Amino acid sequence: MFTIDAHLDLSMNALEWNRDLTKPLHEINEREKGLTDKADRGNATVSLPTLREAEIGLVVATQIARYVAPDNPLPGWHSPAQAWAQSQGQLAWYQAMEDLGEMVQIADLASLEKHLALWHDGGSTGAKPIGYILSLEGADSIIDIRYLEMSHASGLRALGPAHYGPGRYAQGTDASGFMGPKGQELLKRMEELNIILDATHLCDDSFWEALDHFNGFVWASHNNCRALVNHNRQFSDEQLKALIERGAVIGGALDAWMMVPGWIKGKSLPREMDCDLEKIIDHMDHICQLAGNANHIGIGSDLDGAYGREQSPYDLESIGDLRRIPGMLARRGYSETDIENVMHGNWLRFLRAAWA
């Protein structure tokens, strides 16, 4: 089944992890044998050939570059200009993939419909490009509003104002506080440019402020449920209901610590924590019970988002295992239409409305 994944850090993996994503997955992992610079070496789950094999023909693909103030212990760049330069290197990688015919940017309704027609023409998926919608995860690299406008001209169509910790425009996971005038200015220009607001990673204060000051289209590309995993990274039922009221789609994320309670980073193992793919169906189902339908859930896997198989469901070998989700939903009683909506229909309905 044609599938949309609303959150993949492809350029980060290509440039910071030095992975040639045009290669088969086993070659990427073979080349990383013996490397210890990152915890997930040899455990990659994503490559462009693997996406094609699984019919994941459209993804929301990120740029990401955090600025960190002198008192911020998180890894990141020491100036917004450095963060901007990093994001532009990531953009250059996507453009190189386009030149090679590996990917194609999807930035409006016409390019979306053209791409869908290509993927549904009955031909082999092996030669088809992966469509990507460009998203910025954390706005720290937007030096000022002019840079948002330049990014939009380069194809940026979604933006999450914060990532982890405090940010220049909003406060993110494990932080607290409001966006303030600078963040509100960002939201205003995003709305004028019709850039989708990605509510993912916003701390509670910034989340509610963003919804109060932004009247455009909102989604949560990769978020799970606080009711099942009690951490500020997940959304509360109140937040999920607010997103549902705004017509948002919420993408289920496959980072194990977000799927099961009690995970200790660097120590817990997926099998020991009984973290399998069924757990993401639990999160999806919880959102459906809040909504009263299956129109607000999708996939935003975040696979290889600075982790690999060591922090993914134990029964997942690669992103190709997303093909098992339809069967899992069917066993829970979801209809064929519901399943199609989860795999692609909900994201497509959202995009068609946003880009109409």
Buried (B, 14 or more C-beta within 10 A) or exposed (E): BBBBBBBBBBBBBBBBBEBEBBBEBEBBBEBBEEEEEBEBBBBBBBBBBBBBBBBBBBBBBBBBBBBBEEEBEBEBBEEBEBBBBBBBBBBEBBBEBBEEEBBBBBBBBEBBBEBBEBBEEEEEBEEBBBBBBBBBBBBBBBBEBEBBBBBBEBBBBBBBBBBBBBBBBBBBBBBEBBBEEEBBBBBBBBBEBEBBBBBBBBBBBBBBBBBEBBEBBBBBBBBBBBBBBEEBBBBBBEBBBBBBEBBBBBBBBBBBBBBBEEBEEEEBEBEEBEBBBBBBBBBBBBBBEBBEEBBBBBBBBBBBBBBBBBBBBBEBEBBBBBBEBBEBBEEBEBEEEBBBBBBBBBBBBBBEEBBE
